[in-house]
Amino acid sequence: MSNDTKQNDSSTVSEFLADHPKMTGVLFTMLLLLTQAGAVAAGGGAYHGP
């Protein structure tokens, strides 16, 4: 993939989010939930004490 293609892809995403501002919040919420689910699936959120 050329550098020009990468810049074109990022500008396309930026343009899409500029045209649909509510999607910024939706994407942020989805990423937040996915990172929390990953921590729970890894068992990092549980304390296994004596």
CYANA upper distance limits for C-alpha pairs under 8 A (distance plus 0.5 A):
  1 MET  CA      5 THR  CA      6.97
  1 MET  CA      6 LYS  CA      7.74
  2 SER  CA      6 LYS  CA      7.15
  3 ASN  CA      7 GLN  CA      6.89
  4 ASP  CA      8 ASN  CA      6.65
  5 THR  CA      9 ASP  CA      6.64
  6 LYS  CA     10 SER  CA      6.81
  7 GLN  CA     11 SER  CA      6.64
  8 ASN  CA     12 THR  CA      6.63
  9 ASP  CA     13 VAL  CA      6.88
 10 SER  CA     14 SER  CA      6.64
 11 SER  CA     15 GLU  CA      6.47
 12 THR  CA     16 PHE  CA      6.61
 13 VAL  CA     17 LEU  CA      6.67
 14 SER  CA     18 ALA  CA      6.58
 15 GLU  CA     19 ASP  CA      6.68
 16 PHE  CA     20 HIS  CA      6.60
 17 LEU  CA     21 PRO  CA      6.02
 17 LEU  CA     23 MET  CA      6.89
 17 LEU  CA     24 THR  CA      6.67
 20 HIS  CA     24 THR  CA      8.06
 21 PRO  CA     25 GLY  CA      8.03
 22 LYS  CA     26 VAL  CA      6.99
 23 MET  CA     27 LEU  CA      6.45
 24 THR  CA     28 PHE  CA      6.66
 25 GLY  CA     29 THR  CA      6.59
 26 VAL  CA     30 MET  CA      6.67
 27 LEU  CA     31 LEU  CA      6.66
 28 PHE  CA     32 LEU  CA      6.63
 29 THR  CA     33 LEU  CA      6.68
 30 MET  CA     34 LEU  CA      6.61
 31 LEU  CA     35 THR  CA      6.64
 32 LEU  CA     36 GLN  CA      6.80
 33 LEU  CA     37 ALA  CA      6.55
 34 LEU  CA     38 GLY  CA      6.60
 35 THR  CA     39 ALA  CA      6.90
 36 GLN  CA     40 VAL  CA      6.87
 37 ALA  CA     41 ALA  CA      6.55
 38 GLY  CA     42 ALA  CA      6.64
 39 ALA  CA     43 GLY  CA      6.88
 39 ALA  CA     44 GLY  CA      5.99
 39 ALA  CA     45 GLY  CA      6.89
 40 VAL  CA     44 GLY  CA      6.53
 40 VAL  CA     45 GLY  CA      6.05
 40 VAL  CA     46 ALA  CA      8.31
